[in-house]
């Protein structure tokens, strides 16, 4: 669909709305496509007026939205309100044309709970916030029931943070094999085994200099997360060496959690789990995505459901206080019935944290490139509609959520936990509550100055080979990090 803008350039906001209503369409900005949307924005005093004229398959509909911009609103707030008018105008036109109201209504951002948390912080009651989500943004009841608990969990996390606290992320971009849905920068160990040890040496060097910087700036690590890829692709000796070095450099004694992803059960051994426990890791994530062997084969996993069961026996025997398991709704070959069986079995493992993802069709994934058959939007909806009450009935509650581009049905990813099982790092990063210092290839460091609503990012080089070969990029990123905090202390 051709998108034509007048008076603004809010591409992301309109593209997200487009994908919610017309998942088969992709935005273009040139050409003579018959399907098109003219989205205009004009300012009338303190009001933003947006109008969308939408034409699809020869039919045309219009949508309008007005948003008042309060006196004294800063540029950030004004920008947010103008974008809201644009999104609502497109939503009105698309709903009139299709007769469809998406589950998340007019909300298009990746952080719905952040909006709800803002309403609660303004002093609105939960009932008032729920009414605004319903009447202003047309969010369905089922999604409001997800959003508000996550907003409250985010506010709880925010209240407990100290100004000098950050979180630390360490990335291990290697996996046993590459999953069909994956578009992350991760390398199959089969093809890049020779890079693992040089990568580890470069990572240790980055960790040493980062630890010295964090200490010099007077910062403390509140939560630690090692992800990937699959960190347990490392040998037990390599993992011990890395975790030992990190604990020597960074003061992790007061961290509320130390998490390591052991995502692939075919990388889990009793020896590696013992190393994690020895290094005070108290939260582990095992990510089967499905317990169905047909689905596992379709996504390129070289393990079976029985391998997952054996891995969970080892994890439970190792005595981790907290265990998370990830599932994905909408994988190739999956059905609502097999998804239900998977979820029921995962709940029976006794973990205190389960994350339900919705398949996101990323451009670089094999599913997208090969045109693999995936469940329909209606089938994915049935999977998610089963998950919420099943988890609620088993004592779980939603505590964080986020959305992504190209998700089946424009749904969401939700983290569920039993009491005491909250994964704090997940909230910190999703709600942008404080700085995440990221080490390793593909790492994205997000520097957050909450009082001034200021966020800056620096990115490590994506691929292990270039990360190893160009330490000067790491030095430049750390210099930017230091400058950010030095500026904060002057203000």
N, C-alpha and C positions, 0 to 999 in steps of 0.2 A: 504494500500500500504506500502510495506517495503521501508524505507529510509535508504540508506547507504551513510555515509559521509567519505570523505578522505581529510585530510588537514584542517578541520574546524569542528565546531559543531554548526552551525547556524540553530538550530532546528526551532525556531519561524519563521524565514524568509521563510524557505522551506515549513513548515506546512501551512502557510497562502497562499502561491502560490498553494499548493496542493488543498486546499479547494476551491480556486477560480475556478479552472479548473475541479476538480473532487469532487463535493460536497457530493457524496455518499461514498467516501473513507475516511478512518481514518488512520492517520500515525501510523506505528508500527516499531519497531527497532530490532525485533527478528523474527525468523521463516523463512519459505521457500516460502513466497507468490510469485505467478507468476507475479503479478503486482509489479513493483519495480522501484526505481529511484536511480541511482548511481550519487552522486553529489560531484565533487572533486574541490579542490582549490589549486593552486600552485602559488608561487611568483617568478617572473622573474624580478630581479632588482627592479624597482619602479612600476612594473605592477603586478596586480592581474589577473590571468587567471582562470576562472571557466568553468567547463564543466559538463553537465548533460546528462546522458544516461537514457532515460525513456522508460519503457516497460509496455504497458497496453493492455490486451486482445490479447496478442501474437504479437502486433505491436510495433516497436521500432523507436524512433526518438532521435536526438542529438541536443543539444544547447550549444553555446559557448558565453562567454562575457569576454571582457577585460576592466579593469579600471585602469587608471594611478593614482598613489598616489603621490601627489606633494611633493617636498622637503619641509621640515619644518612642514609637517602635524603632528598633535599630535595623540596620540593613539586613541582617540575617533573618529577623522576624518578618520584615517586609517581603523578602525573597520567598520565604516559606508560604506566606499568605497568597502571594501572586501565583505561585505554583499550584496551590490548592485550588484556586479559581480555574486554572487551566485544566487540571485533572477532572474537576467536577463537571466542567462543560463537556469534555470528551465523554465522560461517563454517561451523562444525560443523553447525549446524541446516540451513543452506542446502545444504551439500554432501550431507547425508543425504537431503534432499527432492528434489534435482535429479539427483544422481549425477554432477555436474560439478565439476571442480576448475579454476578459472581459471588462466591462465598465471602470474599473479603470486600465486596462492594466497591467503593471508589478508592480504597486504600491501595496504593501501588508501591510504596517504599518497602525496603527489606526489613524494617524494624517497626512493626505495628505496635509492639508493647511500649516503645519509646513515646509514641503519641499519647497512649493511655496514661503512662506515667506522668507526662506533662500535665494532663488534665487533673490528676490526683494532686500533684504538687501545687497547682493553682488553688487548691482548697475545695475542689469539687468532690462530692461523695461518690462512692462506687456506682450508686444508682444513676447519678447525673452523668458520670463518665460513660456508663453503659448506654444511656439515652442518646448522648452525642454520637457515639459510634454507630448507633442504629439509625438515627434520624438525619444526621449530617453526612455520614459516610456510607450508610446502607449496608453495614457489616451484618452478616447473618448471626443468629443467636448462637449457633455452635462455635463460631469463630470468636465471638465476644467472650464466651466462656473460657476460651484459651487465652485470650489477650489480657484480660484483667488480672488473673492470678500471676501471669508473667510480669506485668507492670508492677504489681506489689512486691514480687521477689526482687525486681530490679531496684526498687526504692529501698528495700531492706539492705541490699548489698551496698548501695550508695551511702547510706547513713553510717555504715561501719568502716568505710574507707578513710584512711589518713592521707593528708596532702602529699607526704613524701613516699607513698607506696606505689609500686608498679607491679606488673606481672611480667614473667619471663617465658618466652616461647623458644623452643629449640626444634629445628626441623631436620628430619632424616629422610631425604628424598629417594629412598630405595624401597622396592617391593619385590616379593618373589616373582610375581607376574603382574601385568597391567590389566586391570579390570575393564570390561567393555564400556562402562559408563564413565570412566575416569578421564578428566581433562587436566588434572593437576600435573605440576612438574614433578614427576616421579619416574625413576628408572628401574627397569627390570634388572634384578641382580644377575640374572642369567647373561645379560648383555653387558653389564657394567661392573662386574665384580672387581675388576682392577682399579676402579675409582674409589671403592669404599674406604680403604685405609688412607690414601691421600686426602680424601674428603674429611675424614675424621681428624687428621692432623691440622687441616686448615680451620676446622670448626673449633678445635681446642685453642688455637691461637686467637681466634675471634672472641671466644669465651673469656680468655685471660684478660684481653684489653677491655672488653665490655665490663667485666667484674671490677677492674680497677676504676673505670669511669663511674660506675654506679656508686662505689664506695666514696669516691672523691666528691660526688654531687650530694652525698648524704641521703641516698635513696634506699628503700628497703623493698625486698621482693615479697609480695603478699601471696601470689600463687605462681606455681610453676607448671608448665605443660610441655611435654615432648610429643610432637606429632610428626606427620609425614605426608606421603609415604607410610612406611611401616617401621617404626623404630626398632622393633624386635627382629628385624632383618639382621641387625648387628649380632655378632657373636656375644656370648656371655662376657668374655674378657673385654671386648670393645665397649660394651655397655657399662661395665664396671669402671673402666678407665674414664669414660666420658662423665658418668654421674659423679664419680669421685672428684674429678677436676672441677666440675660445676659446684659441688658442695664446698670445695676448698676456696674457690674464688668468691662465690655469692653466699651471703648469710641467709640460709634457707630455714634456720631453726624456728623462726616464728611464722613461716608461711602457713596459710590455712589449709593448703593441699598441695601435694606433689603428684602430678598425673603423668602417666606414660601410656600412649596408645600401643596396644599389642594386637592391632586390628585383625591381622590374619592369623587364624588358629594354626595354620601350618608353620608358623614361626615361633610358636609357644613351646618352651621346654621347662621342665622343673628347674634346671640349672639357671636359666634366664630369670625366671620368677624369683628364685632365691637371691639373685643379684639385685633385683628391684627392691625386694623387702630389706635387704642389707643396707641399701642406700635410702631408706625411709620413704620410698614411694608408697603412698597410701590409697591411691586411686588408679585403677587400670581399666582400659577400654578394650573390649573384645568385640569386633564388628563383623558378625557373620553375614549381615545384610539379608540373608534368607537361610532357613534350615532345609529347604527343598533341594534335593540333588539336581533336579532338572534346571532349576533357576541358577544354581551355582555354576553348572556347566555352561549355561547360556551367557553368563557374564565373565567367563574366563577364569573362574576360580579353580585351582587344582586341589581342592579338598572337598570332602563330603560333609553331610550333616553329622555323621559319626565322628569325624575329626573335631568338629566343634564341641560335641559332647565330651570327648576325651580331654580337650583343652580346658573346658570348664571344670572338669574334675580336678585338674592340676591347679587352676586358679583358686578354686574353693579350698583346696588343701593348703595352699600357700598362705591363706589367712589375710587377704587384703580387706581393709575396712570397707572400701567402696569399690563396686564393680559396675561399669557401664557396658551396655550392649547396644549397637546400632542396627537398625533395620531400615530398608528402603521400600516404600510402597510404589509399585509401578514398574518393577524390573521385568525384563523379557521372560516369557514363559510363566510368569506368575499369574495367579488368579485370586479373586477374593477368598476362595476357600483355602488355598494353600498359604496365603498370607495369614489367615486366621490361625491355622495350625502352627505356623512359625511363631506368631506372637504368643500364643498360649504356652508353647514350650519354653520360650525365652522367659516369660514371667515365672514359670515353674522352676527355673534355675535359681531363683532367690536373689537376683541382683537388685540393687536399690536404685538403679538409674537406667532408664531405657530411652533412647532417642529414636523417634520415628521421622525419617526423612521422606520427602517426596522426590521421585526421580526428576533430576534436572537434565534436560537434553543439551549438554554443552557441545559447542561446535567441534571441538577437537576429539570428542569421544568416538570409540569404534561403533557404538550404537547409531550415532548420527551419520557417520561416514558410510556405514554398510546398510543403512535403512532397515535395521532389525525391527521385527514386529514387537510392539509393546502393548500393555493393557490400555484400554480406552479410558477416557476421562471418567466415565461412569463407573468403571471397575476400580479405578484408583479412589474415587469418592467412597465406594463401598468399603474399601480397605480402611480408609481413615475414619469412616463412620463407625466401624467396628472397634478401632483402636482406642478411641477416647473413652467410651464407657467401660471397655474391658480393663483398661489401665486404672481408671478411676475406681472400679470395683475391687481392684487388687491393692488399693491403698496408695496409688501414685497420684501426683498432682503435677500439672504443667508448671515449669519454672523459667523456661526461656524459649523463644521462638524467633525464627527469621525466615525470610522468603528470598528466592533467587529468580533470576531470569530463566525463561524456558522451562518452568516447572509444569509437570502434568497437571492440568486443571487449574493452574495458577494457585496452587494450594500453599503448603508451608512445611517447615521442619520444626519439630517440637521436642524439647527435652522434658522428660517426665521423671520424677523422683519420689521415693518414699520419704517420710519424715527423717531429717538428718542427712539425706543423701544429695543435697544440692551441690552441683558442680559450679563453684563460684567463678572459675575462669571463663566458663561459657557465658555467664551474665556480664562479666567485665568487658569482654570483647564485643559481644553483640549490642550491648546498650551504650558502648563507648564511654564507660565510666571513668577509666583512667588509662594511663599509658601501657602499651604492650611493647616491650623490647623484644625483637625477634632476631634470633641468630640462625645462620645456616642459609643454604641456597634457597632462593625463592621466598625468603623471609620478608615480611612487610611490617616495619616498625611504625606503629601509630602513636604519636605523641599528643597527649590530651591535656589541655588546660581548662578544666571544668568551669571555674569561676568566670572566665572570659569567653567561654564557648568557642575555643580555638583548638583546631585539630590540624596537625601536619603529619605527613607520611614520608618515609624514605624506604627504598626497596633494595634489597640485596639482589645480586645477579641471579638469574633464574636457574641456570643449569650447573650441575656439579663441576663440570670441567672448567667453565669460565669463572665460577666462584673460587676454585682452587688457584687459578692462574692470575687473578686480579685482586690481590689483597688491598690495593689502593682504594677500591670501591667501598670496602668495609671501613677503612679509615675515614673516608669522606662522610659516610653515613653516621659514624660515631661523632664526628665533629659537628654535624648538624644536630644530633641529639644533645650534645653538651651545650651548644649555643641556645637551643630551645629552653633548656632548664635554667641557664644563666639569665636569659631574658625574663623568665617567669619570676625569678627571685628579685629582679630589679623593679618590677611593677607593683 
